[in-house]
Amino acid sequence: MTRFNTSTVSAAEIEALTRQITGPVLAPGDDRYDAERAGFQTARRHRPDLVVGATGPADVRAAVTYAGSRGLAVAVQATGHASAAVAAEGGVLITTSRMSAVRMDAETRTAWVAAGTRWDQVIREAQPAGLAPLSGSAPHLGAVSYTLGGGLALLSRGYGYAADHVRRLEVVTADGRLRHVAHDSEPDLFWALRGGRDNFGVVTAMEIELFPVTTLYGGALVFPAGKAAEVFGAYLRWAATMPETMNSSVALISLPDVPAIPEPLRGRHTVHVRIACATGDPETGERLVAPLRAIGAISDTVGELAYAEAGSIYNDPVVPGAFEADTAMLGELDAAAVRAVLDLAGPHEPVPHIVELRHLGGRLAHPPAVDNAVGNRDARYLFNVVSRLERADLAEIRPAHARVIEAVAPWSTGGRFLNFMNGANGAARVPSAYDAAAYRRLTGIKAIYDPENIFRSNHNIPPVEGRTGSR
């Protein structure tokens, strides 16, 4: 049975833990507490009894051992993008931002990445060797948490999920042990961590594969909202013909009227088609994108760019903010699906949204060389609806999102993607991120490695009842 302890931590306990840990140990009321617990998502902030600013695996071990001995929940945070659905109340928060390091091996095309490292650091280290990681649209995300949640990368149609290319993991489990996990060493835990995120321990480092990519043919085509039906319809027909090297999405975006937005787009509803094509020559990219260009964009940034500049394709916000989102995995889409989405989005809607379709398929549809827990590989599109709380009230946003998700239900596979599961009722929806047999296996592995469910301040996978053990 899971134990819960909501009592506050005494000064003596804090002092004792501080002697074991190199980094800061902070409690509410400490001048540094708020800054240490802050993350990119500001809608839901962790409010732990203690924050441990880990500087290495030894600090993580001490913090986990302390929490486990007292039945306290453990949460972990690098950049704080992943706390959108669940935030710890009480317990111990381990922050890993001080654990930022990359060790490159150009000969084996791998990188050893510490827990708090952001993708932009990995990209900078890999590019001189002509290599790139399977990073996503926002290079300022933490690499480890992104990968453990599956990792839908800019180049995933050609290479698969980021989690498919993890070779080794270093993880502190609930018993305080630092384990070195790979396919040939604790294979069940290795399988579960790659897709199960922080449910089974605190990953302190990972070894990942890199790929020979230095440039992309990429950028964004922006169209007026009046062309939304035409662009979405053309995009679906176009995407169905694209090779695995072509990665793309289409989104209807309500842009705020702020100086940071270029004047022609400021305060407007627009349709964005994002392109990331891993092609050996720009001529191929030009030919593939030509049917979309023919529609007539009001802004066109698509061209050859260095992989180090790939963050400009989506131009995701880098300033922390408050977001609410929901997601669904969809199958093949048609004109009726486009109408269903556009009827509930756009200038006529009182709640400003971003609604987006990301094209899946390609290598994403195939199992990796070493199996992992990532599910829903049969989906053809990932659908997201996102709203900023600065622009609308949560009481308005959640019903609006529910209506949009209900509208696409006829095309839904029934699944969701863990890294985009950022709205209400997140805990109840966690099983939908996995195939049914995989989820049962995850709960069994959880019972072995975390039977008391101390890693529960997350998109939680609880341990199956009646099965515990030790490794």
DANOR-V69529 format. One line per field, one symbol per residue. psi: psi as a letter, one per 30 degrees, with the letter a starting at -180 (. if undefined). burial: b if it has 24 or more other ideal C-beta (glycine too) atoms within 12 Angstrom, else e. A space follows every 10 residues. Layout:
psi: ???
burial: ???
This chain:
psi: kkkkjgllkl eeeeeeeeff keakjklkfk ffeeeefkae jfejkkilek kjikfleeee eeeeeeeefg gkkklkkdfg eggfekkkja akkjkgffij kkjkjeefhl kjklegklee eeeeeeefgg lklilafjfg lkeeeeefge ijlegffffa leffhkelkk kjlfggkjkj kaegjieeee eeeiffbgfg ljkfllklkl kikelljlak kkllffgeee eeeeeeeeef fklffjkllk kkkjklilff kkeffkglkl kkjkkjjilf kfeeeeeefe eeefeilfkj gkaklkefgf ffefhkkfkk lkkklllkkl bklaeeeeee effglaffkf jklkkkkkkb abfffkklej lafkahffkf kkkkkkkkff flkefeeeee eeeeeeegef gkffllkefg igalheeffe ffflleeeee eeeeeefefi ffhfifiajk jlkkkgjlal .
burial: eeeeeeeebe eeebeebbee bebbbbbeee eebeebbbbb bbbbbbbbbb bbbbbbbebb bbbbbbbbeb bbbbbbbbbb bbbbbbbbeb bbbbbbbbbb bbebeeeeeb bbbbbbbbbb bbbbbbbebe bbbbbbbbbb bbbbbbbbbb bbbbbbbbbb bbbbbbbbbb bbbbbbbbbb beeeebebbb bbbbbbbbbb bbbbbbbbbb bebbbbbbbb bbbbbebbbb bbbbbbebbe ebebbbbbbb bbbbbeeeee eeeebeebbb bbbbbbbbbe eeeebeebbe ebbebebebb bbbbbebbbb bbbbbbbeee bbbbbbbbbb bebeeebbeb bbebbbeebe bbbbbbbbbb bbbbbeebeb bbbbbbbebb bbbbbbbbbe bbeeeebbbb bebbbebbee bbbbbbbbbb bbbbebeebb bbbbbeebbe bbbbbbbbbb bbbbbbbbbb bbbeeeeeee b
